[in-house]
Amino acid sequence: MNLFIDSRSATFSYSPDSFDALIDRLERVGYEPLMRKAAQSFSNVFGGSPDESSIARSADDDELEDLEKECEFSRRKLMSLEKLGYDFGLDANKGTTKSPDINGEVFFSEDGAGLLFVTVVDFYSKVSDQKAIPDATSRIRIGFIGDPDETSSLSEFADAVARAFEDKNIDLKWSHDVLQNKQFNEIVSAQDDSYHLASRIGDKELKAAKALENVNIRETAQLVRRSGVILAKELLKQKSENASELIKFVDQLLQADLVHQEYVVMCSKTGAHVNRVESRETIEQMGQLGVLCSCGKNIASEPIEGLLAADETLQRMLDSNYWMTATVVRLLNSLGVNSDRIMLHTEPDSDNVEFIVDIDGTLVLFELKDSEFGLNHAYSLGTRIALQRPKLAFLVSTHGIAQEVKDHFKRVKPEAQIVYVANLLQLEATVRKVVEGMRLMRAKTWMSCFQSFVSFSLLNVLMPKLRNERFEIPHVVTSVQSVQTEPESSVSTPSTAVR
């Protein structure tokens, strides 16, 4: 599954009971709150109510030390998410006088293709009498983690949450959370005309790149390109031992609109090319009009040969390995990375292509070569890593990566993590694994935030019972299949078991 994370946020006026009322409403319309269910199961085992099992405020919690710890704990949870690019406005709430209250809940999406979540962060001042003075706004965020083909469940969830707030006359205005790397934006604004965004690459070029990933199709395309135009039978002669395969490669080039087929009239007397047309029908029409070959025969009666001509797109795709550039862009697009977050740099008369990519707020560098990646290339890449300071650097080569390159980066230990892709067969699987790993890290960070909401306090449940004269054990129904009694000699007596 291609892991995908999408989220939206909005602000609203603070209300002390807003979160509980929201979860109640969502549960009524069919969204089962998983953490509330877990709390209830916890309470069923130990007795009491879910409210008792949550971390409640003790009599000493109004002391400054405990308040500082609580503020710091809440702030750290939010900071872990802010590092990923999610804004909570913590800069305006520094110090211990303002502590964010965080609430959250998790749901399964209706189709079972992922998780839905909601968090509410309330910023307010705390005073000595423990009363909260609300600020103007609180932040609500909803999100989806799962299959990108099933993200429609987030839109439905957003509508359900918005309707819940409509009951309180609150109109939520959702905005998509856009995670962008600030360093990428700075690089884009500072670069010259040799850099351009991948949004310039059109759908036709992306389709063509898919065909040219096959080395045999690429070699066939090179044969057509060198000739400009070539008779189909002459092309087959060059690869006569693989004629049947060559026909398939040519068909792929035709389907990708990289070459087009024409027809030429051959003079049966001189063998010269008399006329070149786009279809046989044109030749038939010329014959009906009485057009003659140079030898005097009706042109429609002369031999006709198929001709392959290179399309303008083919020339562009093979220049400076543009096909390889489009291949990586197509792959990144399929993983949810937009072309306007991909910046390209190509050098004239070079097979070297450089990418600077913003993947969900993480800066990534790609270096592409349609040849072996050698030590001299490693030196120049090291310089670019030092200048661009990416988190990851992909080395992609169609002809392997020299061992001395790997040894070099082991010695110099660049700040970026190096990912080696020694051939195109490894490209998609490697890039997909890395991108999904980055998104998995985001998902883990979100889930670790929710983990603190289900850290139930045994003390709050058990201490009231221990203060009673009789400890009340909740009734738990169990199914016992069989009970085997141990030999009497192996069981300690009360006098020896208790000291």
Secondary structure, 3 states (H helix, E strand, C coil): CCCEEEEEEEEECCCCCHHHHHHHHHHHCCCCCHHHHHHHHHHHHHCCCHHHHCCCCCCCCCCHHHHHHHHHHHHHHHHHHHCCCCCCCHHHHCCCCEEEEEEEEEEECCCCCEEEEEEEEEEEEECCCCCEEEEEEEEEEEEEEECHHHCHHHHHHHHHHHHHHHCCCCCCCCEECCCCCHHHHHHHHHCCCCEEEHHHCCHHHHHHHHHHCCHHHHHHHHHHHHHCEEEHHHHHHHCHHHHHHHHHHHHHHHHCCCEEEEEEEECCCCCCEEEEECCHHHHHHHHHCCCECCCCCEHHHCCEEEEEEECHHHHHHHHHHHHHHHHHHHHHHHCCCCHHHEEEEECCCCCEEEEEEEECCEEEEEEEECCCECHHHHHHHHHHHHHHCCCEEEEEECCCECHHHHHHHHHHCCCCEEEEECCHHHHHHHHHHHHHHHHHHHHHHHHHHHHHHHCCCHHHHHHHHHHCCCCCCCCCCCCCCCCCCCCHHHCCCHHHHCC
